[in-house]
Amino acid sequence: MILLRRIFCPVEIKEFQNFYRIFKDKKIRLYYVFVFLLILVSTGILAYKVTDKTYSYNVGDIADSDIRVPRDIHFVKDIETESQKAIALQGEKLVFDKDTSVLEDNIKSADILLSALIKTIEESIPAGIVDLDAQLEMLKSRLPRSQYYSDEILLSLLLYDNPRQLKSSVIKILIYIYDYKGLGVLDLEYDNPLKLNIKSVTIRSGDSPDADEEVPAVLDDLQTVENVKQRLYNVCYSVAPFLPQETLLAVSAVIKNYLKPNLAFNSEETLRRIDEKLKEIKPVTGLLKKGQTIIREGDTVTNEVIQKIAIINKYAKTSHINFIMGLILLQVIFVALLSFFTFTYELYYFPDRKGIIVICSLIMFFMIYAFFIENFEMARASKVSYILLMPIPFITMMISILYNIYLSLFVGLYIVFFALMIVGIDTQSVYLAFSSAVMGTFINLHVDKRSDFFKGGLILGVINAVIITSIALIENTPWKIALTNSELAIASGILNSILALGIFPIYEHFFDITTKFKLLELSDLNANIFKKMLLNAPGTYNHSLVVSTLAEAACKEINANYMLARVGAFYHDIGKINDPGIYIENGITDIRAKRMSPTEYSKLIISHVNKGVTMAKKHGLPEAVIDFIREHHGTSTMTFFYHQALENASGNTSEPVNRNDFQYPGPQPQSKESAIVMLADSIEAASRSLKDPSKEKLEGMVRKIIYNKLNDGDLDDSGLSMVELKVVQNVFLRMLFGIFHTRIEYPDSERIKDLEKEAREMRDIQ
C-alpha cells in the first residue's frame, strides 16, 4: 500500500498543488469572475436574440400581427402517430403464463384418493360381504390427513362399482378443466391493469419458453376459479355422463376441493412486447417551412391556427433550453482551452488585473452593440451587412495594440463565435467574420505613426471587399448587391481603424497601459528630464544611450519588445540626475566621495534606484518603464566597495561587515527586456574600464559578465532561454566591436608638407 501511494499519489498531489497555486493568484480569480460574467451576459443576449418568439392566442381571437414560421420545423403529428400505435397494438396480445404443475399436483391428489378407493373395494370383494361401514373406515385409514372428505362423499364413491373407471374419469375431468384448448384457470377476473384495449391473448407454459408453442386465445375464453366452480357439475357430466348423479356430485365435490388457479397475467412480458412493437412504429411527421405564413394581422384565429402556433411555441421553448445549454458548454470549453494556453505555455502574455478588466469591457461593449445593432435597417438587409456593421476588427485591433496578438486572436475567435450565433452561419458571414478578426489583429501591429491606422483600415476594407467579390462570383450573387457590400466593407475597415485610433488613448491613459505609441512619446530625448540629465550627468546620459542601443539591438534579434527595452534603458539611471558627482561615469566631482566609508558610499550609490523610482512616478512614467529602474541591478552586490569594507575591517572585530549593506534591493529582472538592459548596463560600464579594448578582451569581458549573472541567479525569473542568451551575447559583441574598432594612425600636416616638397623637387629634376 505504501509503495502504491508513493507511485500514484505524487502525480495527483502535484497536479492539485499546481491548480491550487494558480487559482490562489488574485489575478486568476478575477479572470474567472469576469469570464463567468461574460458567459452569463452572452448567453442571455444570444438566448434572447436567437431563440424563436412564442405566441399566446385563443380560438376566435384577432391576430395583432403576422405570424410566420421562423425556421424549418419538423414536428411530430401526435394524433396520427397515436393512431398508428393504436392500430399496431390491435395486433398485439396479452401474455398469460400457465403453471403446468397445478394440474400435476391435482392429478397426484386425485390418484391418492382413488387408488385408496380401488384398493378398499377390491380387498372387500373376496369376502362376499359388502360392509359399507367397514369399507368407509378402511378408506379413511388409507387417506392422508391432508385429504379430508365427508362420509357422504366417500360413501357415494364406494357405492360405484367400477372404481378404476371412476379414477380415469376424474383425471379426464381435471385435464379438461385445466387444459381445455390449451387454456387454464384464472384466480380472479382480468381487470385490465395496464389499461390496454387488447382482446387477444397468448398463453405460454412455464416449461415451454418457445413462442411457437404458445396458445392463442381471446380474453373471453379465459375462465376463473369461481366460473369453474359454478359449472363444475356440468363439466363433470359432459366428460363422464355414464356416472350416476350421486357419484357425479361426489366427484364435483372432490375436484372443487382441489381447484386452484394455474393461469396468471404477465404484465412485464406484455409491456416488453408492446414496447418492441411500438419502437418499430415511426412517428408521423409534418413540416412547417421557414417563412410560411400561419396567420395574417387582423385574421381570426381558428383551431387549425392554434395547433400550428402550439407547434411553434413548443419547438421554440425546446430550442431555447437546448440552445442555452449548448451555449454554456461551448463557452466553458473555449475558456478551458484559453486557460490551458495561458497558464501552461504563455503566462507571460497573460494580462494583469487591469488588463482583464480592459478585455472584458471591450467584449461587453461588443455584445451590447451587437444586441442593439439589429434595430438598424442596414443590419437587417443581409447577413453580410450585419457582420460588417459589427466592430469585430476594432476589438482585435485594440487588444493587439494594448497587449499582444495572442490574446487578440483568442478574443477574436470568441467574438466571431458570438457574432455568427446572432447572424447565422453561411459562407460569406463566416469568411468575413474570421477575416475581420484576424486582419484586425495583424493589420496595425507595426504602425509607427497614427496616420498608419487609416492605411491599415483601408487594407482591411479592401481585403473584405475582395472576399465579398470572390464569393459573389462563386454563388452568382447579383453585382449590384456585391458592389454595395464591397463599399460597406471598405467603409467598415476604415471606420474600425479610426475608432481604434480614437479610443485606445483613453484606455492607455486610464488603465496605465504601455503601448507602442506611449513608448514613442517617452523615447523623445528632447524631454526635460533628458535635458537635465545631459546638463547635470552627461556621463550617465551617454551611458544610457549606449545601453539603449545595445538592448534594442539584442531585443530585435530575439523578437522581444525592443521599444520597451530602449525606453527602459533611457530611464533606468534617472536616479543619478540629482546627485551625479558621486558616480564614476560623471567624473566623481563630489567631495563627499573622499570622506565616506565604503559602506556609506555604497548605500548612496544604491539609493539611486529608489530615487529613480520616486522621480519616475513624479513624472508619470508607466509601471512597465519603472520596472527597469527597479530591476536593472537585480539583487547584485557592489563587490568593489564590499571588498574595500572587508579589507578595512580585517583584524577589526568592532566593525562587522554586513553583505546586505552592499546589495541592491531588487527585485531580479521579471522580463526578457529588463534582463537584457541589466546585461547591457553591466557590459557598457565594464567596457569603459578596459585599457586598450581588443576583440579578445571584449569577448572575455562579455562572457564573464553574462556567466556571472547567470550563475548568481539574476536571470532566473526573466524567461530568457540559453539559446536567446547566446544570441544576446553575440549581438553585444558585434556592437562593442563596432564601438571600439581599431583606427589607423593618421600622419600630421608637417609631414605631409615635407612629402609634397620632395615630390615637386623630383618633378623638377626630371
Long-range contacts (C-beta under 8 A, 24 or more apart in sequence): 22-343, 26-353, 27-350, 27-352, 27-353, 27-356, 28-343, 30-353, 30-356, 30-357, 31-356, 34-356, 34-357, 34-360, 35-335, 35-360, 37-360, 38-331, 38-360, 38-363, 38-364, 38-367, 39-328, 39-331, 39-332, 39-335, 41-364, 41-367, 42-327, 42-331, 42-367, 42-418, 43-324, 43-327, 43-328, 43-331, 45-367, 45-370, 45-371, 45-422, 46-323, 46-327, 46-418, 46-421, 46-422, 47-320, 47-323, 47-324, 47-327, 48-371, 49-371, 49-374, 49-422, 50-323, 50-421, 50-422, 51-316, 51-319, 51-320, 51-323, 52-312, 52-315, 52-316, 52-319, 52-320, 53-316, 54-312, 54-313, 54-316, 54-317, 55-309, 55-312, 55-313, 57-301, 57-305, 57-306, 57-309, 58-301, 58-306, 59-301, 59-302, 59-303, 59-306, 60-300, 60-301, 61-300, 61-301, 62-298, 62-299, 62-300, 62-301, 63-295, 63-296, 63-297, 63-298, 63-299, 63-300, 63-301, 64-297, 65-297, 66-293, 66-295, 66-296, 66-297, 67-293, 67-294, 67-295, 67-309, 67-312, 68-291, 68-292, 68-293, 68-294, 69-288, 69-289, 69-290, 69-291, 69-292, 69-294, 69-312, 70-290, 70-312, 70-316, 71-290, 72-287, 72-288, 72-289, 72-290, 73-287, 73-288, 73-311, 73-312, 73-315, 74-285, 74-286, 74-287, 75-285, 75-286, 75-287, 75-288, 75-311, 75-314, 75-315, 76-283, 76-284, 76-285, 76-286, 77-283, 77-284, 77-285, 77-286, 80-284, 81-281, 81-283, 81-284, 84-281, 84-284, 85-278, 85-281, 86-197, 88-277, 88-278, 88-280, 88-281, 89-196, 89-197, 89-198, 89-274, 89-277, 89-278, 90-197, 90-198, 91-200, 91-277, 92-198, 92-200, 92-273, 92-274, 92-277, 93-198, 93-200, 93-201, 93-202, 93-216, 93-273, 94-190, 94-196, 94-198, 94-200, 94-201, 94-202, 94-219, 94-265, 94-270, 95-202, 95-204, 95-265, 95-266, 95-269, 95-270, 95-273, 96-184, 96-201, 96-202, 96-203, 96-204, 96-222, 96-263, 96-264, 96-265, 96-266, 97-203, 97-204, 97-205, 97-206, 97-263, 97-264, 97-266, 97-269, 98-184, 98-203, 98-204, 98-205, 98-206, 98-262, 98-263, 99-184, 99-206, 99-262, 99-263, 99-264, 100-205, 100-206, 100-207, 100-262, 101-206, 102-178, 102-260, 102-261, 102-262, 103-174, 103-175, 103-178, 103-179, 103-262, 106-174, 106-178, 106-255, 106-258, 106-259, 107-171, 107-174, 107-175, 109-147, 109-258, 110-167, 110-170, 110-171, 110-174, 110-254, 110-255, 110-258, 111-167, 111-171, 112-143, 112-144, 112-147, 113-143, 113-147, 113-149, 113-254, 114-163, 114-166, 114-167, 114-170, 115-167, 116-142, 116-143, 117-157, 117-158, 117-163, 117-166, 117-167, 118-163, 118-164, 118-167, 120-158, 121-158, 121-163, 122-163, 132-158, 132-159, 149-253, 149-254, 149-257, 150-253, 152-250, 153-250, 153-253, 153-254, 154-250, 156-246, 156-247, 156-249, 156-250, 157-247, 157-250, 157-251, 157-254, 159-246, 159-247, 160-243, 160-244, 160-247, 166-243, 166-247, 166-251, 169-239, 169-240, 169-243, 169-251, 170-251, 170-254, 170-255, 172-239, 172-240, 173-235, 173-236, 173-239, 173-240, 173-251, 173-255, 174-255, 174-258, 176-235, 176-239, 177-228, 177-232, 177-235, 177-255, 177-259, 178-262, 181-215, 181-217, 181-221, 182-215, 182-217, 183-215, 183-217, 183-221, 183-222, 183-223, 183-263, 184-222, 184-261, 184-262, 184-263, 185-223, 185-224, 185-225, 185-228, 185-259, 185-260, 185-261, 185-262, 185-263, 186-222, 186-223, 186-224, 186-225, 186-261, 186-263, 186-264, 186-265, 187-224, 187-225, 187-260, 187-261, 187-264, 188-224, 189-224, 190-219, 190-222, 190-265, 193-265, 193-267, 194-267, 194-270, 194-271, 196-270, 196-274, 203-263, 222-263, 224-261, 225-259, 225-260, 225-261, 228-259, 229-256, 229-259, 232-256, 232-259, 288-312, 327-421, 330-417, 334-413, 334-414, 334-417, 338-410, 341-406, 341-410, 346-406, 348-671, 348-719, 349-403, 349-404, 349-406, 349-407, 350-407, 351-403, 351-407, 354-511, 354-512, 354-513, 355-402, 355-403, 355-511, 355-513, 357-511, 358-402, 358-507, 358-511, 358-513, 359-399, 359-403, 359-407, 359-411, 362-395, 362-398, 362-399, 362-411, 363-395, 363-411, 363-414, 363-415, 365-395, 366-390, 366-391, 366-392, 366-395, 366-415, 366-418, 367-418, 370-418, 370-419, 370-422, 374-422, 378-488, 382-481, 382-485, 383-423, 383-424, 383-426, 383-428, 383-429, 384-428, 384-429, 384-432, 384-468, 384-485, 384-488, 385-485, 385-488, 386-422, 386-423, 386-429, 387-419, 387-423, 387-428, 387-429, 387-432, 387-433, 387-436, 388-432, 388-436, 388-464, 388-485, 388-488, 388-489, 388-492, 389-488, 389-492, 390-419, 390-433, 390-436, 391-496, 391-499, 392-416, 392-419, 392-433, 392-436, 392-437, 392-440, 392-496, 393-436, 393-437, 393-439, 393-440, 393-443, 393-457, 393-460, 393-492, 393-493, 393-496, 393-497, 393-500, 394-440, 394-496, 394-499, 394-500, 394-503, 395-440, 396-436, 396-437, 396-438, 396-440, 396-441, 397-440, 397-441, 397-443, 397-444, 397-456, 397-496, 397-497, 397-500, 397-504, 398-500, 398-503, 398-504, 398-507, 399-441, 400-440, 400-441, 400-442, 400-444, 400-445, 401-444, 401-500, 401-504, 401-515, 401-516, 402-504, 402-507, 402-508, 402-513, 402-515, 403-513, 405-441, 405-442, 405-445, 408-440, 408-441, 409-437, 409-438, 409-441, 412-437, 412-438, 412-440, 412-441, 413-437, 427-471, 427-474, 427-475, 428-467, 428-468, 428-471, 431-467, 431-471, 432-464, 432-467, 432-468, 432-489, 435-463, 435-464, 435-467, 436-460, 436-464, 436-492, 436-496, 439-463, 439-464, 440-496, 443-497, 444-497, 444-500, 447-516, 448-520, 450-501, 450-517, 453-497, 453-498, 453-500, 453-501, 454-494, 454-497, 454-498, 456-497, 457-493, 457-494, 457-495, 457-496, 457-497, 457-498, 458-490, 458-493, 458-494, 458-497, 459-493, 460-493, 460-496, 460-497, 461-489, 461-490, 461-491, 461-492, 461-493, 461-494, 462-490, 462-493, 463-493, 464-489, 464-490, 464-492, 464-493, 465-489, 465-490, 512-622, 512-623, 513-622, 514-564, 514-622, 514-623, 514-624, 514-625, 516-563, 518-622, 519-563, 519-564, 519-566, 519-567, 520-563, 522-567, 522-570, 522-571, 522-621, 522-625, 523-563, 523-566, 523-567, 523-570, 525-570, 529-571, 529-574, 529-577, 529-615, 529-619, 530-570, 532-577, 533-574, 533-577, 536-577, 536-578, 536-580, 537-576, 537-577, 537-580, 537-583, 537-585, 537-586, 538-586, 539-580, 539-583, 539-584, 539-585, 539-586, 539-587, 540-573, 540-576, 540-577, 540-580, 540-583, 540-585, 540-586, 542-585, 543-573, 543-585, 543-684, 543-685, 544-569, 544-570, 544-571, 544-572, 544-573, 545-570, 546-684, 546-739, 547-572, 547-677, 547-680, 547-681, 547-684, 549-735, 550-680, 550-683, 550-684, 550-731, 550-732, 550-735, 550-736, 551-673, 551-676, 551-677, 551-680, 553-731, 553-735, 554-676, 554-679, 554-680, 554-727, 554-728, 554-731, 554-732, 555-672, 555-673, 555-676, 557-727, 557-728, 557-731, 558-672, 558-724, 558-727, 558-728, 560-672, 560-673, 560-676, 561-673, 562-673, 564-624, 564-625, 564-673, 565-673, 565-676, 565-677, 567-625, 568-624, 568-625, 568-627, 568-628, 568-632, 568-673, 568-674, 568-677, 569-628, 569-677, 569-680, 569-681, 571-612, 571-616, 571-621, 571-625, 571-628, 571-629, 572-612, 572-628, 572-629, 572-632, 572-677, 572-681, 573-608, 573-612, 573-632, 573-681, 574-612, 574-615, 574-616, 574-629, 575-607, 575-608, 575-609, 575-610, 575-611, 575-612, 575-613, 575-614, 575-615, 575-629, 576-608, 576-611, 576-612, 577-615, 578-611, 578-615, 579-604, 579-608, 579-611, 583-608, 585-685, 585-688, 597-645, 597-648, 598-641, 598-642, 598-644, 598-645, 598-648, 598-662, 599-641, 599-645, 599-657, 599-661, 599-662, 601-641, 602-638, 602-641, 602-642, 602-645, 602-661, 602-662, 603-661, 605-638, 605-641, 606-633, 606-638, 606-662, 606-663, 606-664, 606-665, 609-633, 609-664, 609-665, 610-665, 627-670, 627-671, 627-674, 628-673, 628-674, 628-677, 630-665, 630-666, 630-667, 631-666, 631-667, 631-668, 631-669, 631-670, 631-674, 631-678, 632-669, 632-674, 632-677, 632-678, 632-681, 633-664, 633-666, 633-678, 633-681, 634-664, 634-666, 634-667, 634-668, 634-669, 634-678, 634-709, 634-714, 635-663, 635-664, 635-665, 635-666, 635-667, 635-668, 635-714, 636-663, 636-664, 636-709, 636-712, 636-714, 637-662, 637-663, 637-664, 638-662, 638-663, 638-664, 667-717, 668-713, 668-714, 668-715, 668-716, 668-717, 668-718, 669-714, 669-715, 669-717, 669-718, 670-717, 670-718, 671-718, 671-719, 672-718, 672-719, 672-720, 672-724, 674-718, 675-714, 675-715, 675-718, 675-719, 675-720, 676-720, 676-728, 678-709, 678-714, 679-705, 679-706, 679-709, 679-728, 679-732, 680-732, 682-709, 683-732, 683-736, 687-736, 687-739, 687-740, 693-736, 693-740, 695-737, 698-733, 698-736, 698-737, 698-740, 699-733, 702-729, 702-732, 702-733, 702-736, 703-729
